[in-house]
Amino acid sequence: MKPLIIGLMLVGAAAPSAAQRPRYGVKASFEEHYAFAHLKTYTWMPGWSAFLWPVDQQIVAAVDREMARLGFVLVDSEPSDVIVTYAAMQRTDVDLKTKVTSNPELYREYRVGTLIVLLREPQTFRDVFKARGDAPLEESPDAIAQQIDSIVAEMFEQYPMRRIDYRKKMERSR
């Protein structure tokens, strides 16, 4: 019983320090044995859209551009080989190591955006590709638009068929 209590205390002590270090960047996962090579068409399914319409349009345009680069064709409605949806969220992070110069009792706050893009199987709605990007948001709308394009491009760099194509190119160049 004593080792269990000590273990829980250690986990409890480590949790606040882990919570203070947000991780930004892009992570992606996919079904290992899914037949990605057979996917050619996609359609959109509503998700948790961005609150601002221009941001929503920027995300949709960026995903459409990356899907086209992968060789996908957008169809207006099902049936399609895959369904695409996304969720966009915003939060405020606090930097506990940097204080505001005008008031030493306040800490620096900044907006952070989270974008999740899902490719789902139409029959079961099972996620076959899932990518998540977190980043501190820029201030200007133009900078945010560039940030969206960059994050979405980074997400689709991790798409399984792109990885396979990259490996083949590297093997040919040797």
Beta strands, then each sheet from edge to edge (+ up, - down):
strand 1: 25-30
strand 2: 41-44
strand 3: 73-74
strand 4: 82-100
strand 5: 103-120
strand 6: 127-136
sheet 1: 1+ 6- 5+ 4- 2- 3-
end
